[in-house]
Amino acid sequence: MPDSRDSDFCSRNPSRREFGMLLGGALVALGGKPTPSHHSHHSPTPNPRSPNDDARDIYRRAIVIDCLATPGPFNIPWPPRGPLSKAQLDNTTKSGITAVNVTVSDVSLDRTIRNIAYWQNEAALHPTHFTLVRAHADIGRAKQSSLLGLILGMQGTDVLGRDLSMIETMYGLGVRVIQLTYNDRALAGDGCLEPANAGLSRFGRDMVKRLNEMRIVVDLSHAGSQTTADAISASTKPVIISHTGCRALYRHPRNQEDRELKSMADRGGVVGIYLMPFLGGAPSPYATADLVVQHIEHALKVCGADHVGIGSDNSITPVEETPEYLRIKTESVADRVKRGISAPDEDRFPYIPDLNHPRRLETIAVALEKRGHPAAVIEKVIGGNFGRVMGEVWGV
C-alpha cells in the first residue's frame, strides 16, 4: 500500500520455454522435479496424501516471487527501521519465498539512496539469508541456494526529478523495478487518487521509453486508470501491476478495471494481487484469505493463467497488534490523510489474519489447489509469471 515515503540485466530476452528450463534446472539442483502441466499420478503409498500435501510440494519446488514485500517492517513502520532482527531473519528462511520486490524509494533522493545502501548492507551482513537480484539468472541461483533474492524497486519517481539520467543511476545502484506514480499526481502521470485522471504526461512517456531502454520493469501499481492505459500502450516491453486488486469485485481506487488488466495481459504483463483491505470485506477491519482467492480467480478469468501473480504488500514477518503498533498505525494513517495520499479503507488493517505468517503464499497455493486449479497454474501464480516477465525485460 504505502508510499515508502512513510518509512524510513543483458542483450537477449529468454523465451518462456527457456525460463521453464531455468526453473526446472533449479529444481533438479534441489532434488525436485519440474512441474508437469497436469497433476502427477503418485503410486499408492502406505500413508495417503492429502491435497494440501500436493500444494505444499508445488510450493517447495516452485520459484516463489512476492512482487511487493520485505523482510523488514512494512506498511506501518513498526518496529522502526534498524538492523534486521533474528526473528525477521528466521522468518525469511521459514517463508520459502525465492525473491521479493522490496521498496527502496522514499521522500527524497538522499533517503532513497540510503535505503538502497541499507539493503545492500543487510545482504552483505547475512549472505546465508539474502542475495541481491540484478539479473534474471540471480532468481534461479537464489532458489538453488535457498536464499531470499532482493529485487530493489521504487514506488514513485518524483524523487528522481526531471533528469532521466537518474534512471541510469538507479540501475547502476541495483534498482530493477520502477513504479511510475504513487496515489497522487506525479511528474510522470496521475495516480489513482487524482480526480482529473489525466493520464501519462509527456515526461512520463519519455520516462517509460528510458525505462524500456534500461531494461527496468515498469510497474503501474497506484497509477490512475488513464495513466495505466497510456503506459501499457507506450511501453515496448511487458509491464506489471505488482500489487492491486480487481475493481470489478470491489470498487476501490487502488484496484484496477478489467479493461486495463486485459490490456496489460494482452501485451505480456502480469498483475499481482495484494493482501490488503482494499479487496473488500468492510465493515470488518480485515480482508480475508477467501477474498484474496476470489480476486486471483477473477484476474485469471480476465487475464489468463500466464498473467497473474501475488504482490502481498506485506512484511514477511507477521504483524503483532501490540498497543504500540496500534498507536503508530493510527498516527501513520492520520499523516497520510493530512498529506492527501491516503486511500479509502486505510483505517482497516493492512494484513489478513488467515495469512499473517511467513508461508502465506503456500497457504494461497493450498487454497487454489482445493479449488481445483492445476499445479502448472499454481506455480505460475506464486512466482512463475513474474519470473517470466523479469526475464523478458531484464534479459538473461
Buried (B, 14 or more C-beta within 10 A) or exposed (E): BBBBBBBBBEEEBBEBEBBBBBBBBBBEEBEBEBBEEEEEEEEEEEEEEEEBBBBBBBBBBBBBBBBBBBBBBBBBBBBEBEEBBEEBBEBBBEBBBBBBBBBBBBBEBEBBBBBBEBBBEBBEEBEEBBBBBBBBBBBBBBBBBEBBBBBBBBBBBBBBEEEBEBBBEBBEBBBBBBBBBBBBBBBBBBBBBBEEBBBBBEBBBBBBBBBBEBBBBBBBBBBBBBBBBBBBEBBEBBBBBBBBBBBBBBEBBBBBBBBBBBBBBEBBBBBBBBBBBBBBBBEEEBBBBEBBBBBBBBBBBBBBBBBBBBBBBBBBBBBEEEEEBEEBBEEBBEEBEEEEBBBBBBBBBBBBBBBBBBBBBBBBBBBBBEEEBBBBBBBBBBBBBBBBBBBBBBBB
